[in-house]
């Protein structure tokens, strides 16, 4: 999971390289980044459901191998945009499958650990990969030769190591008989009020928040004469994801302390942090500066971390054992729907400006916060 998360986000600082070498516009750069989401959806849905029926380990090995292929395709992007689109799409397919299968697998491997340990371990593995990828790729793009090749070689090595190690991990879900009932598209576990009132509105803000750090802030919140034009976007992303990792244990404890309505309360805190982060990001794009950009990145990263660990915890709490992979996959589908946020900002910015577009995003996050809290007061979620 760490390796595939690394591969997904190694592209963040390299997008700055491609803006320069391929002459990408804001909308085109955001589209190249976001086509990843089109691959995620089939990867998430097919991966989670298939692993519920056929086991976790074999499918993870297959997608670890495909991760190598995806990065090899991205290397061809130095010769034209089609290679970037194809590589990012395939990276999305791999990421969707690995995140849904891996999260379910880690939860099952954590059965004897403290409550919530599975969600926390999965969230930390992803966040470490998401943060490590842009940090290392940005440094290599800034100071090493061949910035459109060398950063990808690091991921190829990591993926090869993961591919060697995976077959030794224990299987937790033996394959079912061929005649087993086919799982519905929307698992029964997701039809209750707890999923609809907390997980559904919270999900899109997981990545709807932090992807602003990957796309909007590097392009519009840094001074035009800022040093380290390739390394700094990676540093911003790494700082955001480090903040996300740091708040996850606290978010899990908050979820527990708040008791029966813990999901609503902890989700409300996460959405409040996202709202403030968007407001600070609006200020950073109005008056670009390194400190304001860093402050926005840390807040948006913290909001991401809280929303991720609370959303995963709630999804795993409602899931029946036979539907765990499918429920986790549905949560990630909701989370990655948030990739539309930076694209909408890029579309709106030419007309209203980036600060006003980000104020609109802050308003949407605040409205989501109100809706989650109101839904929680109307009918407390049942205990599971």
C-alpha positions in Angstrom: 0.0 0.0 0.0 2.9 2.4 0.8 4.6 1.6 -2.5 1.4 2.2 -4.6 0.7 5.4 -2.7 4.2 6.5 -3.4 3.7 5.7 -7.1 0.4 7.6 -7.2 1.9 10.9 -5.8 5.4 10.8 -7.2 3.7 12.7 -10.1 3.0 15.8 -8.0 6.3 17.7 -8.4 6.8 16.2 -11.9 3.6 17.9 -13.0 5.6 21.2 -12.6 8.3 19.8 -14.8 5.7 18.8 -17.5 4.1 22.3 -17.3 7.4 23.6 -18.4 8.6 21.0 -20.9 5.2 20.2 -22.5 3.6 23.7 -22.1 0.6 22.4 -20.1 -2.2 24.9 -19.2 -3.7 24.9 -15.7 -6.8 23.0 -16.9 -4.7 20.5 -18.9 -2.3 19.9 -16.0 -5.2 19.4 -13.6 -6.9 17.0 -16.2 -3.7 14.9 -16.5 -3.5 14.7 -12.7 -7.3 13.9 -12.4 -7.5 11.3 -15.1 -6.1 9.1 -12.4 -9.6 9.2 -10.9 -11.2 7.6 -14.0 -9.0 4.6 -13.5 -9.6 4.5 -9.7 -13.3 3.8 -9.9 -13.1 0.5 -11.8 -10.1 -0.5 -9.8 -11.8 0.2 -6.5 -15.1 -1.5 -7.4 -13.6 -4.5 -9.1 -10.7 -5.0 -6.7 -12.7 -4.8 -3.5 -15.5 -7.1 -4.7 -13.1 -9.6 -6.3 -11.0 -9.9 -3.2 -14.1 -10.6 -1.1 -14.8 -13.6 -3.3 -11.3 -14.8 -4.4 -9.0 -13.8 -1.5 -6.6 -10.8 -0.9 -3.1 -12.0 -1.6 -3.3 -13.2 -5.2 -5.0 -10.1 -6.4 -2.5 -7.9 -4.6 0.4 -9.7 -6.3 -1.2 -9.1 -9.7 -1.7 -5.4 -9.1 1.8 -4.9 -7.6 3.1 -6.2 -11.0 0.8 -3.8 -12.8 2.2 -0.9 -10.7 5.5 -1.5 -12.5 3.8 -1.3 -15.9 2.0 1.9 -15.0 5.2 3.7 -14.0 6.9 2.4 -17.2 4.1 4.0 -19.2 4.5 7.3 -17.3 8.2 7.4 -18.4 7.0 7.7 -22.0 5.2 10.9 -21.1 8.4 12.9 -21.6 7.7 12.5 -25.3 4.0 13.6 -25.3 0.9 14.1 -23.2 -0.8 10.8 -24.3 1.8 8.9 -22.3 0.9 10.9 -19.2 -2.8 10.3 -19.7 -2.3 6.6 -20.2 0.2 6.2 -17.3 -2.0 8.2 -14.9 -5.1 6.2 -15.9 -3.3 2.9 -15.3 -1.9 4.2 -12.0 -5.5 4.9 -11.0 -6.6 1.4 -11.8 -3.8 -0.1 -9.8 -4.2 2.3 -6.9 -8.0 1.7 -6.6 -7.5 -2.0 -6.5 -4.6 -2.0 -4.0 -6.2 0.6 -1.7 -9.5 -1.3 -1.4 -7.9 -4.8 -1.2 -5.1 -3.7 1.1 -7.3 -1.8 3.5 -9.5 -4.8 4.0 -6.5 -7.1 4.3 -4.8 -4.9 6.9 -8.1 -4.7 8.9 -8.3 -8.5 8.9 -4.6 -8.9 9.8 -5.3 -6.5 12.7 -8.1 -8.6 14.2 -6.3 -9.2 17.5 -5.1 -5.6 17.9 -6.9 -2.7 19.6 -10.2 -1.4 18.1 -9.6 0.8 15.1 -6.0 -0.4 14.6 -6.8 -1.7 11.1 -8.1 1.7 9.9 -5.2 3.6 11.5 -2.5 1.3 10.0 -4.1 1.4 6.5 -4.4 5.2 6.7 -0.8 5.6 7.9 0.6 3.3 5.2 -1.2 5.3 2.5 -0.3 8.6 3.9 3.4 7.7 4.2 3.4 6.6 0.6 1.5 9.7 -0.6 4.0 11.9 1.3 7.2 10.1 0.4 6.5 10.0 -3.3 6.5 13.8 -3.9 9.2 14.5 -1.4 11.7 12.1 -3.1 10.6 12.8 -6.7 10.7 16.6 -6.1 14.3 16.4 -4.7 15.4 14.3 -7.7 13.7 16.6 -10.2 15.3 19.6 -8.7 18.9 18.4 -8.2 19.4 15.2 -10.1 19.8 14.6 -13.8 17.1 13.3 -16.1 14.1 14.6 -14.0 11.6 12.9 -16.3 13.2 9.5 -15.8 15.2 9.1 -12.5 12.3 9.8 -10.1 10.3 6.9 -11.7 13.2 4.5 -11.3 12.9 4.7 -7.5 9.3 3.6 -7.7 10.2 0.7 -10.0 12.7 -0.6 -7.4 10.1 -0.2 -4.5 7.4 -2.0 -6.5 9.8 -4.8 -7.4 10.6 -5.3 -3.7 6.9 -5.3 -2.7 6.3 -7.9 -5.4 8.9 -10.2 -3.9 7.6 -9.8 -0.4 3.9 -10.1 -1.0 3.6 -13.9 -1.5 4.9 -14.4 2.0 2.1 -12.5 3.6 -0.8 -14.6 5.2 -4.0 -14.9 3.3 -7.0 -13.9 5.4 -9.9 -14.5 3.1 -9.8 -17.9 1.3 -11.6 -18.0 -2.1 -15.3 -18.8 -2.0 -16.9 -21.6 -4.0 -17.6 -20.7 -7.6 -21.4 -20.8 -6.8 -21.2 -18.2 -4.1 -23.8 -15.4 -4.4 -22.6 -12.4 -6.4 -22.2 -9.3 -4.3 -24.5 -6.4 -5.1 -23.0 -3.1 -6.4 -24.1 -1.3 -3.2 -23.5 -3.7 -0.3 -26.3 -4.0 2.2 -23.9 -2.6 4.9 -24.0 0.8 3.2 -27.8 1.3 3.3 -28.0 2.3 6.9 -28.2 5.9 8.3 -24.6 5.7 9.7 -23.1 5.3 6.3 -25.4 7.8 4.5 -25.1 10.5 7.2 -21.4 10.4 7.9 -19.4 8.5 5.3 -21.2 9.7 2.1 -20.9 13.5 2.8 -17.4 13.2 4.4 -15.8 11.0 1.7 -15.2 13.6 -1.1 -13.4 15.9 1.3 -10.7 13.3 2.0 -9.0 14.1 -1.4 -11.0 17.2 -2.2 -8.9 18.9 0.4 -5.3 17.7 0.0 -5.3 17.6 -3.8 -5.5 21.4 -3.7 -2.0 21.2 -2.2 -0.8 19.1 -5.2 -2.3 21.3 -7.9 -3.6 24.7 -7.0 -1.0 25.8 -4.4 2.2 25.1 -6.4 0.8 27.0 -9.4 -0.8 30.0 -7.6 0.3 30.3 -4.0 4.1 30.5 -4.6 5.9 33.8 -5.5 6.9 33.8 -9.2 10.6 34.1 -8.2 10.5 31.3 -5.6 13.5 29.1 -5.5 13.3 25.3 -5.8 10.5 25.4 -8.4 10.5 21.6 -8.6 11.4 20.6 -5.1 9.0 23.0 -3.3 5.8 21.4 -4.6 7.1 18.1 -3.3 7.9 19.7 0.0 4.4 21.2 0.2 2.8 17.9 -0.5 5.1 16.0 2.0 4.3 18.6 4.7 0.6 18.3 4.1 0.7 14.5 4.3 2.9 14.6 7.3 0.3 16.7 9.0 -2.3 14.2 7.9 -0.3 11.3 9.4 0.3 13.2 12.6 -3.4 13.9 13.3 -4.7 10.4 12.5 -4.0 8.9 16.0 -5.6 11.9 17.6 -8.6 11.6 15.2 -9.1 8.0 16.2 -9.0 8.8 19.9 -11.5 11.6 19.3 -13.7 9.2 17.6 -13.6 6.9 20.6 -14.0 9.6 23.3 -17.1 11.0 21.7 -18.7 7.6 22.0 -21.9 6.8 20.2 -21.9 9.9 18.1 -18.1 9.7 17.6 -18.3 9.5 13.9 -20.4 12.6 13.6 -18.3 14.6 16.0 -15.0 13.6 14.6 -16.2 14.1 11.0 -17.3 17.6 12.1 -13.9 18.4 13.4 -12.3 17.1 10.1 -14.6 19.2 8.0 -14.0 22.3 10.1 -10.3 22.0 9.6 -10.8 21.5 5.8 -12.9 24.7 5.8 -10.3 26.7 7.5 -7.6 25.3 5.3 -9.5 26.4 2.2 -9.9 29.9 3.6 -6.1 30.1 4.3 -5.5 28.7 0.7 -7.7 31.5 -0.7 -5.5 34.0 1.2 -2.3 32.3 0.0 -3.4 32.6 -3.7 -4.4 36.2 -3.2 -1.0 37.1 -1.7 1.4 34.4 -2.7 4.1 33.6 -0.2 6.1 30.6 1.1 4.7 30.9 4.6 1.1 31.3 3.6 1.3 28.4 1.2 2.9 26.2 3.9 0.2 27.1 6.4 -2.6 26.2 3.9 -0.9 22.9 3.1 -0.6 21.9 6.7 -4.2 22.7 7.4 -5.5 21.0 4.3 -3.3 18.0 5.1 -4.6 17.8 8.7 -8.2 17.9 7.4 -7.4 15.1 4.9 -5.9 12.9 7.7 -8.9 13.4 10.0 -11.5 12.8 7.2 -9.5 9.7 6.0 -9.2 7.9 9.4 -12.7 8.8 10.5 -14.3 7.8 7.2 -12.3 4.5 7.1 -13.2 3.7 10.7 -16.9 4.3 10.0 -16.9 2.3 6.8 -15.2 -0.6 8.5 -17.6 -0.4 11.5 -20.7 -0.9 9.4 -19.3 -3.5 7.0 -20.3 -7.2 7.4 -17.3 -9.5 7.1 -18.4 -10.8 3.6 -18.7 -7.2 2.4 -15.6 -5.6 3.9 -13.7 -5.2 0.6 -16.8 -3.9 -1.2 -17.6 -1.3 1.5 -14.1 -0.1 1.7 -14.0 0.3 -2.1 -17.2 2.3 -2.0 -15.7 4.6 0.6 -12.6 5.2 -1.6 -14.9 5.9 -4.6 -16.5 8.6 -2.5 -13.1 9.9 -1.3 -11.6 10.1 -4.8 -14.7 11.8 -6.2 -13.1 14.8 -4.4 -10.5 15.0 -7.2 -13.1 17.1 -9.0 -12.5 19.9 -6.6 -9.2 21.2 -7.9 -10.4 20.8 -11.5 -13.5 22.9 -10.7 -11.2 25.5 -9.2 -9.1 25.5 -12.3 -12.2 26.0 -14.5 -13.6 28.7 -12.4 -10.4 30.7 -11.7 -10.2 32.4 -15.1 -13.6 34.0 -14.5 -13.6 34.7 -10.7 -9.9 34.3 -9.7 -8.3 31.5 -7.6 -9.0 33.3 -4.2 -12.8 33.5 -4.9 -12.9 29.9 -6.3 -11.3 28.7 -3.1 -13.7 30.7 -1.0 -16.5 28.8 -2.8 -14.8 25.5 -1.9 -14.6 26.7 1.7 -18.3 27.5 1.7 -19.1 24.0 0.3 -17.1 22.4 3.0 -18.8 24.5 5.7 -22.3 23.5 4.3 -21.2 19.8 4.4 -20.2 20.3 8.1 -23.6 21.7 8.9 -25.3 18.8 7.1 -23.3 16.2 8.9 -24.0 17.7 12.3 -27.6 18.2 11.6 -28.0 14.6 10.4 -26.3 13.4 13.6 -28.7 15.3 15.8 -31.7 14.2 13.9 -31.0 10.5 14.3 -28.0 9.2 16.2 -26.1 6.4 14.4 -26.7 3.0 15.8 -23.9 1.3 17.7 -22.1 -1.5 15.8 
